[in-house]
Amino acid sequence: MDLQTLTYLVVGASFALYIGIAIWARAGTTGEFYAAGRGVHPVANGMATAADWMSAASFISMAGLIAFNGYDASIFLMGWTGGYVLLAMLLAPYLRKFGKFTVPEFIGDRYYSQTARIVAVVCLIVASITYVIGQMKGVGVAFSRFLEVDFSVGLFAGMAIVFIYAVLGGMRGITYTQIAQYCVLIVAYTIPAIFISIQITGIPFPQIGLFAETTEGVSLLTKLNQTVTDLGFREYTAQSGSTLNLVVYTLSLMIGTAGLPHVIIRFFTVPKVADARWSAGWALVFIALLYTTAPGVGAMARLNITDTIQTGQVGAPDGNLSYAERPQWFKNWEKTGLLRYEDKNGDGRIQYYNDKNPEFVKKAEAWGWKGNEMVKVDRDIMVLANPEIANLPNWVIAIVAAGGLAAALSTAAGLLLAISSAISHDLLKGVFAPKISERQELMWARVSMAGAIAVAGYLGLNPPGFAAQVVALAFGLAASSIFPALMMGIFSKRVNNVGAVAGMLAGLTSTLLYIFWFKGWFFVKGTEMMANTADNWFLGIQPEAFGAIGALLNFAVAFAVSAVTQAPPKAIQTLVEDIRIPKGAGVAVADH
């Protein structure tokens, strides 16, 4: 069976499964729409949480980052998984015990302020909208390559699927759909990784194969280091940049993970407080299956694609791959525009090297090379292209396509539910129309979800110029605004409403300005943007890592303002103690 037909069958079957689950698990009350009726088993919730978290960024992009950044990309492995440890230990059980539906609701009640609630809603919506753009792009990319349809057609198809199971089922439908999506994406990720690890090292476990010898008797990492340095790139296992930046970037990703609302609300779905901890633990187990595989996938993908494009001995131009003889996978990805070649010296062969390395450029010029002719190798194609590069069977490639779509759709649904809940429950029911009935609130929740899907689809079709940095912005916003407010709300009786609002605004504003300034989104008439280089960064900290600094400013401002203003009411201080001190048999003290 040809690849396209097989892919349609596999992807179609997975979509039918998601829609069937949505119809079966349709939400009938606000409790089911927002929190799945608080009846999800911890193991099931852990699996759903893993799918919710492992987005297109994890499935499609992370291995690409590891493939091209090597050691430096370890920050994503440490930051994103480490954030779950913070979430499990410091936030999830306490927020579940508080017994509310949303993060802004907790912030509004804990800081006895509608202003704090509204500020939290703004932070949540901005972070979630920026994050969901990447998911919609992932859907479009996967569709455009494997189903051979226009990017916009693929995006609309993804929007339709999300609309059906998210609007109908709410959190209940999304939870059980995400369990199915986790199964699809983890199978899709690990099967090709196992095949490729066997091909290169003879070992079926890519986690072990990464540190093993290749079938040629050379260490995989040693061979990879030699391959990339022969082309003028830095060593794959070498660190670049400052250690301070590495640490701060990792911290920003950790606390950004712990502060992302669409992840936090998953822990409102379990029956008991103790279940929230178990859910976080199980989520780590399920996430680890992919995250421990990703380094091997990235390294082997980089070795495969480099060896395929740049064959023969470097320094012998006639040994390079002829463009006319390029493999089929190369032709397939050229059609998407994500892989592009330009014959700069007219020799009909592909010169792929680092033309930013002055020393290597001199050697290349002596050979008649006139620049890197692979003018575009989008790192997001690595996981999706890897099975084709390795000549794996069509059924493996079809499963990978379904897995990429499952990863993007599962996270998109979680983000859209967080946005919908913030609008219908926090703004409408909580602030502007507190007397509406449950039926009306449920209706507006679905309307909000549909509106959020439309906005996400529009931004996916018309991404802003800074689309490549939207994930960093989302994490920076969550790290600098929401995470500190939650931490202080749980562990400090002294932080009051004025301090919390001032802290969130300080963290949010400083992070936005820093990222916008260096990324070119901030414009002041008559002035020039500061160059986005390490020499101009504050203490060498790159913009994507500034969320941790924004969080420190948030903490500092909140404590300082609270210290010179009136302490919270006694009832609020007692509430903070009640959240932290266990009561009963782990049953939440307050439920809707």
QUIBEL-V966775 format. One record per run of one state. SS is the DSSP state (@ for helix, = for strand, . for the rest). FROM is the first residue (numbers start at 0). TO is the last residue. If there is no record, write none. Layout:
BEGIN
ss-><SS	SS>
from-><FROM	FROM>
to-><TO	TO>
END
This chain:
BEGIN
ss-><.	@	.	@	.	=	.	@	.	@	.	@	.	@	.	@	.	@	.	=	.	=	@	.	@	.	@	.	=	.	@	.	@	.	=	@	.	@	.	=	.	=	.	@	.	=	.	@	.	@	.	@	.	@	.	@	.	@	.	@	.	@	.	@	.>
from-><0	2	24	29	38	39	40	41	53	55	98	102	110	113	146	150	201	205	209	212	213	218	219	229	242	259	260	268	269	270	272	309	316	319	321	322	325	327	336	338	340	348	349	357	366	375	377	378	389	393	432	437	461	466	491	496	519	537	540	542	545	546	563	569	580>
to-><1	23	28	37	38	39	40	52	54	97	101	109	112	145	149	200	204	208	211	212	217	218	228	241	258	259	267	268	269	271	308	315	318	320	321	324	326	335	337	339	347	348	356	365	374	376	377	388	392	431	436	460	465	490	495	518	536	539	541	544	545	562	568	579	591>
END
